Amino acid sequence: MITSAPPSPKFAARRAVFPFTAIVGQEEMKLALLLNVIDPKIGGVMIMGDRGTGKSTTIRALADLLPEIEVVADDPFNSHPSDPDLMSDEVRQRLIAANSADHSEQTSTANLPIQVAKKKVQMVDLPLGATEDRVCGTIDIEKALAEGVKAFEPGLLAKANRGILYVDEVNLLDDHLVDVLLDSAASGWNTVEREGISIRHPARFVLVGSGNPEEGELRPQLLDRFGMHAEIRTVKEPALRVQIVEQRSEFDQDPPTF
């Protein structure tokens, strides 16, 4: 049984984001991002360009533009309420248990209905100094040994499930973390194993990486694993540069009107 959670307040404060349609130029980057949002199976996009070319602004604007998605309420993995491939193991087991109870005369308080909520698509920014535990999540070993339960603290991959994971300066990221990200993006799952305990959750996201050519060339394994590659350059036409400054000034003065 699936029910809808109470709607969130309509007037919740939300940070204004520069509109995607107001970004001047950079057509190749915008097209690559749009295609990956339409079909995440493309495999993500690598954006190479100088500083100040609007990479982060464009990605945040695109995430803000996307419609809300349905998720299982209070689920840290943004599980889909009906697609088993996008559910965490816990949600799937709850559904199986609830369906089994529906076909029998026995009822149990443990077989609670799954509530559905709507939320904005997450745009997760992965910092360069992030540790593996922060990215993948970690297991509370002490609680697991003392109480015999799998206590899992979700990481950035869990938060990014069904959203966008943005890695700025990906060419400076630690090799080990790069391998973890690429493996999760390819398989759609993140597995954390420690002290004989294994926890798995879905990690399907649009992987967007950016880099600055001045800080070194990309490693071959990075180029091979991204579905698309976009090169962007600083806008040098005087008229377009004036337009960029004017639009940004108008947005900063009055975001809702802009």
C-alpha positions as CSV (number, residue, x, y, z in Angstrom):
1,M,0.0,0.0,0.0
2,I,1.4,3.4,-1.0
3,T,0.0,6.6,0.3
4,S,1.0,10.2,-0.2
5,A,2.8,12.1,2.6
6,P,1.4,15.5,3.7
7,P,2.4,18.3,1.2
8,S,5.3,20.5,2.2
9,P,4.6,24.1,3.0
10,K,4.2,26.2,-0.2
11,F,6.0,29.2,1.2
12,A,9.2,27.5,2.4
13,A,12.1,29.8,1.9
14,R,14.3,28.7,-1.0
15,R,17.5,30.2,-2.3
16,A,17.2,31.9,-5.6
17,V,19.1,30.3,-8.4
18,F,20.3,32.1,-11.6
19,P,17.9,30.9,-14.4
20,F,19.3,28.4,-16.9
21,T,17.7,30.2,-19.9
22,A,19.5,33.5,-18.9
23,I,23.0,32.0,-19.3
24,V,24.7,33.6,-22.2
25,G,26.6,31.5,-24.7
26,Q,28.2,28.1,-23.8
27,E,25.8,26.3,-26.0
28,E,27.9,23.1,-26.2
29,M,27.9,22.8,-22.4
30,K,24.2,23.4,-22.1
31,L,23.3,20.9,-24.8
32,A,25.5,18.2,-23.2
33,L,23.9,18.8,-19.8
34,L,20.4,18.7,-21.2
35,L,21.0,15.5,-23.1
36,N,22.4,13.8,-20.0
37,V,19.4,14.8,-17.9
38,I,17.0,13.5,-20.6
39,D,18.9,10.2,-20.8
40,P,21.3,9.5,-17.9
41,K,22.5,6.4,-19.6
42,I,24.7,8.6,-21.8
43,G,27.2,8.4,-19.0
44,G,27.7,11.9,-17.7
45,V,29.6,14.8,-19.1
46,M,33.1,16.2,-18.6
47,I,33.3,20.0,-19.0
48,M,36.7,21.5,-19.6
49,G,37.2,25.3,-19.5
50,D,38.8,28.3,-17.9
51,R,37.8,29.7,-14.5
52,G,34.8,32.1,-14.6
53,T,33.0,30.5,-17.5
54,G,29.9,29.7,-15.5
55,K,30.3,25.9,-15.1
56,S,28.9,25.7,-11.6
57,T,26.2,28.3,-12.2
58,T,24.9,26.4,-15.2
59,I,24.7,23.1,-13.4
60,R,22.9,24.6,-10.4
61,A,20.5,26.4,-12.8
62,L,19.7,23.1,-14.6
63,A,19.1,21.2,-11.4
64,D,16.7,24.0,-10.3
65,L,14.9,23.8,-13.6
66,L,14.0,20.1,-13.3
67,P,10.6,19.0,-12.0
68,E,10.1,17.4,-8.6
69,I,10.5,13.6,-8.3
70,E,8.5,11.1,-6.2
71,V,10.5,9.5,-3.4
72,V,9.8,7.3,-0.4
73,A,9.2,9.7,2.5
74,D,12.0,9.8,5.1
75,D,14.3,7.6,3.0
76,P,17.9,8.8,2.9
77,F,18.5,7.2,-0.5
78,N,15.7,9.0,-2.5
79,S,14.2,5.6,-3.3
80,H,11.6,5.3,-6.0
81,P,8.2,4.3,-4.7
82,S,7.5,1.7,-7.4
83,D,10.7,0.9,-9.4
84,P,12.6,-1.9,-7.6
85,D,15.9,-0.9,-9.4
86,L,15.8,2.5,-7.7
87,M,14.9,1.3,-4.2
88,S,17.1,0.6,-1.3
89,D,17.1,-2.9,0.1
90,E,15.2,-1.8,3.2
91,V,12.3,-0.3,1.2
92,R,12.1,-3.3,-1.1
93,Q,11.9,-5.6,1.9
94,R,9.2,-3.5,3.4
95,L,7.2,-3.7,0.2
96,I,7.6,-7.5,0.0
97,A,6.5,-7.8,3.6
98,A,3.5,-5.6,3.1
99,N,2.5,-7.6,-0.1
100,S,2.8,-10.8,1.8
101,A,0.6,-9.5,4.6
102,D,-2.0,-8.4,2.1
103,H,-2.3,-12.1,0.9
104,S,-2.7,-13.5,4.4
105,E,-5.1,-13.0,7.3
106,Q,-2.3,-12.0,9.6
107,T,-1.5,-8.4,10.1
108,S,1.5,-6.8,11.7
109,T,2.4,-3.3,12.9
110,A,5.7,-3.7,11.1
111,N,4.0,-3.8,7.7
112,L,3.5,-0.1,7.5
113,P,2.4,1.6,4.3
114,I,5.0,3.4,2.3
115,Q,4.5,7.1,2.1
116,V,5.4,9.0,-1.0
117,A,6.8,12.6,-1.0
118,K,7.9,14.9,-3.7
119,K,11.2,16.7,-3.6
120,K,13.5,18.7,-5.8
121,V,16.2,16.9,-7.8
122,Q,19.4,17.0,-5.7
123,M,22.5,18.7,-7.0
124,V,25.3,17.4,-4.9
125,D,28.7,19.2,-4.9
126,L,31.6,16.9,-4.1
127,P,34.4,18.8,-2.4
128,L,38.0,18.0,-3.3
129,G,38.9,17.2,0.3
130,A,36.1,14.7,0.8
131,T,37.1,11.3,2.4
132,E,35.9,7.9,1.2
133,D,33.6,7.7,4.3
134,R,32.0,11.0,3.4
135,V,31.5,9.9,-0.2
136,C,30.4,6.3,0.2
137,G,28.9,6.4,3.7
138,T,30.1,4.6,6.7
139,I,29.0,1.8,9.0
140,D,28.6,2.3,12.8
141,I,30.7,-0.6,13.8
142,E,30.2,-0.1,17.5
143,K,26.4,-0.1,17.2
144,A,26.6,-3.1,14.9
145,L,28.6,-5.1,17.3
146,A,26.7,-4.0,20.4
147,E,23.1,-4.2,19.1
148,G,23.5,-6.5,16.1
149,V,22.0,-4.0,13.7
150,K,23.3,-2.5,10.5
151,A,23.6,1.2,11.4
152,F,24.5,3.0,8.2
153,E,25.3,6.7,7.8
154,P,24.7,7.6,4.2
155,G,27.2,9.5,2.2
156,L,27.2,11.9,-0.8
157,L,26.5,9.0,-3.2
158,A,23.2,8.2,-1.4
159,K,22.2,11.9,-1.4
160,A,22.9,12.1,-5.2
161,N,20.8,9.1,-6.1
162,R,18.3,10.1,-8.9
163,G,20.0,13.5,-9.0
164,I,23.2,15.2,-10.2
165,L,26.7,14.7,-8.8
166,Y,29.0,17.6,-9.6
167,V,32.8,17.2,-9.1
168,D,34.6,20.5,-9.7
169,E,38.3,20.2,-10.6
170,V,37.9,16.4,-11.1
171,N,41.4,16.2,-12.5
172,L,42.7,17.1,-9.0
173,L,40.5,14.5,-7.2
174,D,42.3,11.6,-5.5
175,D,42.6,8.6,-7.8
176,H,40.9,6.2,-5.3
177,L,37.8,8.5,-5.1
178,V,37.7,8.8,-8.8
179,D,37.5,5.0,-9.2
180,V,34.7,4.8,-6.6
181,L,32.7,7.5,-8.4
182,L,33.1,6.0,-11.8
183,D,32.3,2.5,-10.6
184,S,29.1,3.7,-8.9
185,A,28.1,5.7,-11.9
186,A,28.6,2.7,-14.2
187,S,26.9,0.1,-12.0
188,G,24.2,2.3,-10.4
189,W,24.9,0.9,-6.9
190,N,27.2,1.8,-4.0
191,T,28.4,-1.0,-1.7
192,V,30.0,-0.4,1.6
193,E,31.8,-3.4,3.2
194,R,33.5,-3.3,6.5
195,E,34.1,-5.8,9.3
196,G,32.1,-8.5,7.6
197,I,29.0,-6.2,7.1
198,S,27.9,-5.3,3.7
199,I,25.3,-2.6,2.9
200,R,24.2,-1.7,-0.7
201,H,22.0,1.1,-2.0
202,P,21.2,2.6,-5.4
203,A,23.5,5.3,-6.7
204,R,22.2,6.4,-10.0
205,F,23.1,10.0,-10.9
206,V,24.2,12.2,-13.7
207,L,27.9,12.6,-13.2
208,V,29.2,16.0,-14.2
209,G,32.9,16.7,-13.9
210,S,34.7,20.0,-14.6
211,G,38.3,20.8,-15.0
212,N,40.7,23.6,-15.9
213,P,43.2,22.8,-18.6
214,E,45.8,25.0,-16.8
215,E,45.9,22.6,-13.9
216,G,46.9,19.6,-15.9
217,E,45.6,17.2,-18.5
218,L,42.9,14.7,-17.7
219,R,43.9,11.1,-17.0
220,P,43.0,8.7,-19.8
221,Q,40.7,6.6,-17.5
222,L,38.7,9.7,-16.8
223,L,38.2,10.6,-20.5
224,D,37.2,7.0,-21.3
225,R,34.5,6.9,-18.6
226,F,32.5,10.0,-19.4
227,G,29.9,9.7,-22.1
228,M,30.3,13.3,-23.4
229,H,33.0,15.9,-23.4
230,A,32.4,19.6,-23.7
231,E,35.0,22.4,-24.1
232,I,34.0,25.9,-23.1
233,R,35.9,29.2,-23.5
234,T,35.6,32.7,-22.0
235,V,33.2,34.9,-23.9
236,K,35.2,37.6,-25.5
237,E,32.7,39.5,-27.6
238,P,32.1,42.9,-26.0
239,A,28.4,42.9,-26.5
240,L,27.9,39.5,-24.9
241,R,30.2,40.4,-22.0
242,V,28.1,43.5,-21.3
243,Q,24.9,41.4,-21.5
244,I,26.4,38.9,-18.9
245,V,27.3,41.7,-16.5
246,E,23.9,43.4,-16.9
247,Q,21.9,40.3,-16.4
248,R,23.9,39.2,-13.4
249,S,23.4,42.7,-11.8
250,E,19.7,42.6,-12.4
251,F,19.4,39.1,-10.9
252,D,21.4,40.2,-7.8
253,Q,19.2,43.3,-7.2
254,D,15.9,41.5,-7.5
255,P,16.0,37.7,-8.1
256,P,12.2,37.0,-8.2
257,T,11.5,39.7,-10.7
258,F,14.4,38.7,-12.9
